[in-house]
Each structure stands twice: as structure tokens, then as C-alpha cells.
Amino acid sequence: MARRKKKALDLAAIEVLPRHVAIIMDGNGRWARQRGLPRVAGHRAGAENLRRIINACVEFGVQILTIYAFSTENWDRPESEISGLMKIFTRALDQELDELHDQGVCLHHLGDLNGIDPTLQDKVRRGIEKTKDNNRLILNVAFNYGGRAEILHAVQQILADGIAPEMLTEELFSSYLFTCGLPDPDLVIRTSGELRISNFLIWQAAYAELFATPTYWPDFGREELYDALLEYSHRERRFGALPEST
Ligand code: FPP
């Protein structure tokens, strides 16, 4: 297939670049249905698009990209869809890991790895180990992840560590989350027109800017990511305080 020429984008127009972008990649199923295809074809197209978006994040200078790949609630989907998704994740790791590594991508996992197939677990662990010293882009893959489960897990660890209530601060609590050591997301993007946070980074996204688009995930490309970054750069982030002009 002929490659489309990349449109020239004015990166200097993005005055404030979000350091950490998080994406709820929604709409794969509807994208497939519109084309009379099975849902898993939508997920395959979604995986191909993820590759494009990783490239665009590297190009634009985003430092951290967190993607919602599989939630704790996604286990309720039909068995055929779950196994299709697991195959897509496995193939993506097999086919893309070397190139991601060469690109300087550092792979992280958010969620409970133990709940998934041991072969896939092993591939994820090896991917994390292989890329651990890379620093161009941190790619957090939220996989078998739920925000409430993450908070519960943190509380259990805090209790197990015997932390006294008066010692517990927001910073210390954050260090018990899967995102330990990483800054909170600045921008959360949700595709497909849904306006929900869906148990994604519910602690970390407390002050994130939200960008929602009706575009289905497989069609959310480099140029729309650019638009989202540009819109973010014009937002005034107040973190609960008053605007500077007041
Ligand atoms: C939501 O769309 C998407 C998912 C549950 C899976 C996301 C997975 C990918 C994009 C595959 C690539 C990921 C990696 C890590 C290689 P939906 O199925 O809920 O869509 P719908 O709301 O239109 O039905």
C-alpha cells in the first residue's frame, strides 16, 4: 500500500507541551461494525493505529504516553474477543519490541500481570527488562488495569507496610500506585465520543485536562493528536486556584 505523505505540522505552535498524555482508545468495535467486519478486526486496526500514535508522540516530544489497553472489566467480554485481543497484544510485542527499543521507548506495565496468560506475562516482563534504560518515551500500557483496583492494592500495601495514618501524604500514597515515580497525566484523550473516565487513572487524572473526540480510535491519527496537543496548550490549568489575572 502506498504510504501517505506526512502533513507538515507547526510544532512550534504548541507552546506548552503536555509531558504525560493518557489515552482511552475507544471505538474499535464501532469502527469494525461500520465496515461490516468482526470486532477483532477493529482491535487489529486499533493496534496499527497505536503504532502511528507512538511514532507521533516521539516526533512531537511527548515524554510519557499511557494507554488503556485492557481493563479489569474487559474480562466480561465474549471469550472470542478476549482471546483475539490477547493474540493482538502478543503479536504486537513479538513484532514491535525491537523497533520500539531502537526508537528509545521504555515499556512499563500498569495493572495486574498475574491474571494473564503466563506466556504473555513473560513477554511483557522481557519487554520491560529490555527497554528499561530507554528514555525517549515512556510507554505505560494499562493492561488488566482498573483504577479502583489500583487504589485498593495501594491501600493494602500501605497497611501491610504498617504506615501510620499521620505519615500518609498524597506523595506517599502516589508512590504505592503503578505509576510510582511518574508525573500525573496532563492530558487525557478519549476517542469515540464517550464522555467517561471509565476507571482509568482515577487518582492520577485528578487535574488532567480532558480532550474528547467523536473519532473512533483506529482513525485517530497524528494530525488529530496534534490538534489535541494544540488545544491543551491553550488551556489555562489552575489546579483549583484562581486565574492569574484575578
Ligand atoms: C475499546 O474499544 C478498546 C479496547 C477494549 C481494546 C484496546 C486495544 C487496542 C487498541 C489494541 C492495541 C493495544 C495494544 C497494547 C497492542 P471497544 O471495543 O470498546 O469499542 P466499541 O466501544 O466501539 O465497542
Boltz pocket constraint, residues with backbone or C-beta under 6 A from the ligand:
constraints:
  - pocket:
      binder: B
      contacts: [[A, 25], [A, 26], [A, 27], [A, 28], [A, 29], [A, 30], [A, 31], [A, 42], [A, 43], [A, 44], [A, 46], [A, 47], [A, 48], [A, 50], [A, 68], [A, 69], [A, 70], [A, 71], [A, 74], [A, 88], [A, 89], [A, 92], [A, 141], [A, 192], [A, 217]]
      max_distance: 6.0
